[in-house]
Amino acid sequence: MREALTAAASLRVTRPAPLRQAVYEALTELIVSGSLKPGQHLVEAELAEYLGVSRQPVREALQRLQTDGWVDLRPAQGAFVHSPTDEEAVQLLSVRAVLETYSARLAAENAKPEDVEGLRELQREGVEALAQGDVARLVAANTALHTAITSMGGNTVLAELISVVSQKVRWYYAPIAQPRGKEAWNEHAQLIKAIAAGDGDRASEVMQKHTERTTGFYRKQLAARAARG
């Protein structure tokens, strides 16, 4: 674990941020980014040292991380990064599909020319990352594009709901970002075209198919993994 934390030294917590919240956010990002792996043992003293805080806010953050499904606290064993079940992943991606389908419709109805240009820039970033095989950059571009579409809709409640699932979507999406990439970014191009045209029906349709195909691709990956093992 020391090597993973050393590589993520830039996430050291700075004061005067509320420590529990700051430690929670830092640990969540370490998990989402893959610096801390599913099933990995989390040692309070090591986490405290690398985040530059005492053990108390780390302990409090781990309790909250357990509540939110990022960490498992096992009696007499300690804390471990949660290993998501196949069903958890599929359920989350399915919920995301419902929320983002509506989000795409709102984006098409409310997008300004500068919003569309921003999407096109993110599209170029994603395509370039795919060509270079840069998975971290690819996942970041994908997240940024979907976040931008949500923001265009102007529905704060919807944005809050999507934000709840977006981090775990990043977590689950990383392993399939590269193999799914070409198809996914072609779908993004279709989505941007519909948003630019102000066609809410088409944008909704494209987003629904896009998110459903991602879920379907994830299911195939799970099936292939089960067949191998």
C-alpha positions in Angstrom: 0.0 0.0 0.0 2.9 2.4 0.7 3.9 2.4 -3.0 0.3 3.2 -4.1 0.1 6.1 -1.6 3.6 7.4 -2.5 2.5 7.6 -6.1 -0.5 9.7 -5.0 1.4 12.0 -2.8 -0.2 15.0 -4.5 -3.5 14.1 -2.6 -2.0 15.0 0.8 -4.6 16.9 2.8 -4.1 20.6 3.3 -5.6 22.6 6.2 -7.9 24.3 7.1 -10.2 22.0 5.1 -12.6 20.0 7.5 -10.4 17.0 8.0 -13.1 14.3 7.9 -14.4 15.6 4.6 -11.0 16.2 3.1 -9.7 12.7 4.1 -12.9 11.1 2.8 -12.5 12.8 -0.6 -8.8 12.0 -0.8 -9.4 8.3 0.0 -12.4 8.1 -2.4 -10.2 9.5 -5.2 -7.4 7.0 -4.4 -10.0 4.2 -4.8 -11.6 5.5 -7.9 -8.3 6.1 -9.6 -7.2 2.6 -8.8 -4.3 3.6 -6.6 -6.0 1.6 -3.9 -7.3 -1.7 -5.3 -10.4 -3.7 -4.5 -9.7 -6.0 -1.6 -6.7 -4.0 -0.5 -6.1 -3.7 3.3 -6.2 -0.1 4.5 -3.9 0.6 7.5 -4.9 3.7 9.4 -1.4 4.6 10.5 -0.1 4.5 6.9 -3.0 6.4 5.5 -2.6 9.1 8.2 1.1 9.4 7.4 0.7 9.9 3.7 -2.3 12.2 4.0 -0.5 14.3 6.6 -3.2 14.0 9.3 -3.8 12.2 12.6 -5.4 8.8 12.7 -8.7 10.1 14.1 -10.0 11.8 10.9 -8.8 8.7 8.9 -10.9 6.5 11.2 -13.9 8.8 10.9 -13.5 8.8 7.1 -13.3 5.0 6.9 -16.6 4.8 8.8 -18.2 7.0 6.2 -16.6 5.2 3.4 -18.1 2.0 4.7 -21.5 3.6 4.8 -21.1 4.8 1.2 -20.0 1.4 -0.1 -16.3 2.2 -0.8 -14.8 0.3 2.2 -15.6 -2.9 4.1 -14.8 -2.8 7.9 -14.3 -6.3 9.1 -14.2 -7.2 12.9 -10.8 -8.0 14.2 -9.3 -7.5 10.7 -9.6 -3.8 9.8 -10.6 -1.9 6.7 -10.5 -3.1 3.2 -11.3 -1.5 -0.2 -14.7 -2.8 -1.2 -14.8 -5.4 -4.0 -17.9 -4.6 -5.9 -20.1 -7.5 -6.9 -21.1 -8.0 -10.5 -24.7 -7.2 -9.6 -23.7 -3.9 -7.9 -22.0 -2.8 -11.0 -24.8 -3.6 -13.4 -27.4 -2.0 -11.1 -25.4 1.2 -10.9 -24.8 1.4 -14.7 -28.6 0.8 -15.2 -29.5 3.7 -12.9 -27.0 5.9 -14.7 -28.7 5.0 -18.0 -32.1 6.2 -16.8 -30.7 9.5 -15.4 -28.5 10.4 -18.3 -31.1 9.7 -20.9 -33.2 12.5 -19.4 -30.1 14.6 -19.0 -29.3 14.4 -22.7 -32.8 15.6 -23.6 -32.5 18.6 -21.3 -29.1 19.4 -22.7 -30.4 19.5 -26.3 -33.2 21.8 -25.2 -30.9 24.2 -23.3 -27.5 24.1 -25.0 -25.9 27.3 -26.1 -23.4 27.4 -29.0 -20.5 27.7 -26.6 -21.7 24.7 -24.7 -21.7 22.6 -27.9 -18.2 23.8 -28.8 -17.1 22.7 -25.3 -18.5 19.3 -26.0 -16.6 19.1 -29.3 -13.4 20.0 -27.5 -14.0 17.2 -25.0 -14.7 14.8 -27.9 -11.4 15.7 -29.5 -9.7 15.1 -26.2 -11.3 11.7 -25.8 -10.5 10.6 -29.4 -6.9 11.7 -28.9 -6.6 9.8 -25.6 -8.0 6.7 -27.2 -5.5 6.9 -30.0 -2.7 7.2 -27.6 -3.9 4.4 -25.3 -4.0 6.7 -22.3 -6.7 5.1 -20.1 -6.6 7.6 -17.3 -7.0 10.5 -19.7 -9.7 8.6 -21.6 -11.7 8.0 -18.4 -11.3 11.7 -17.4 -12.5 12.9 -20.8 -15.5 10.6 -20.7 -16.4 11.8 -17.2 -16.0 15.5 -18.2 -18.2 15.1 -21.3 -21.0 13.4 -19.4 -20.7 16.0 -16.6 -20.9 18.9 -19.2 -24.0 17.4 -20.7 -25.6 17.2 -17.3 -24.7 20.8 -16.5 -26.3 22.1 -19.7 -29.7 20.8 -18.6 -29.9 23.3 -15.7 -31.7 20.7 -13.5 -29.8 20.9 -10.2 -31.7 17.9 -8.6 -30.8 15.7 -11.6 -27.2 16.9 -11.4 -27.0 16.0 -7.8 -28.4 12.5 -8.4 -26.0 11.9 -11.3 -23.1 13.1 -9.2 -23.9 10.4 -6.6 -23.3 7.7 -9.1 -20.6 9.3 -11.3 -17.6 8.4 -9.1 -18.6 4.7 -9.0 -19.3 4.8 -12.7 -15.7 6.0 -13.2 -14.5 3.2 -11.0 -16.4 0.5 -13.0 -15.7 2.1 -16.4 -11.9 2.2 -16.2 -11.4 -1.5 -17.1 -13.6 -1.2 -20.2 -12.7 2.3 -21.3 -10.1 1.1 -23.9 -11.9 -1.9 -25.5 -15.2 0.0 -25.5 -13.6 3.2 -26.6 -14.0 3.4 -30.4 -17.7 2.6 -30.3 -18.3 4.8 -27.3 -16.7 7.9 -28.8 -18.5 7.4 -32.1 -21.7 7.4 -30.0 -20.6 10.6 -28.3 -20.2 12.2 -31.7 -23.8 11.3 -32.6 -24.9 12.7 -29.2 -23.2 16.0 -29.7 -24.7 16.3 -33.2 -28.2 15.8 -31.7 -27.6 18.3 -28.9 -26.2 20.9 -31.4 -29.4 20.5 -33.4 -31.6 21.0 -30.4 -33.2 17.6 -31.0 -34.2 16.4 -27.6 -35.8 13.2 -28.8 -32.8 12.2 -30.8 -30.4 13.1 -28.0 -32.4 11.1 -25.5 -32.5 8.1 -27.9 -28.7 8.2 -28.6 -27.9 8.5 -24.9 -30.2 5.7 -24.0 -28.5 3.4 -26.5 -25.1 4.6 -25.5 -25.5 3.9 -21.8 -27.3 0.6 -22.5 -24.5 -0.6 -24.7 -21.9 0.3 -22.0 -23.9 -1.8 -19.5 -24.2 -4.6 -22.1 -20.4 -4.5 -22.8 -19.8 -4.6 -19.0 -22.0 -7.7 -18.7 -20.1 -9.4 -21.6 -16.8 -8.7 -19.8 -18.2 -10.2 -16.6 -19.4 -13.3 -18.5 -16.0 -13.7 -20.1 -14.2 -13.4 -16.8 -16.5 -16.0 -15.2 -15.9 -18.4 -18.1 -12.1 -18.0 -17.6 -12.3 -18.7 -13.9 
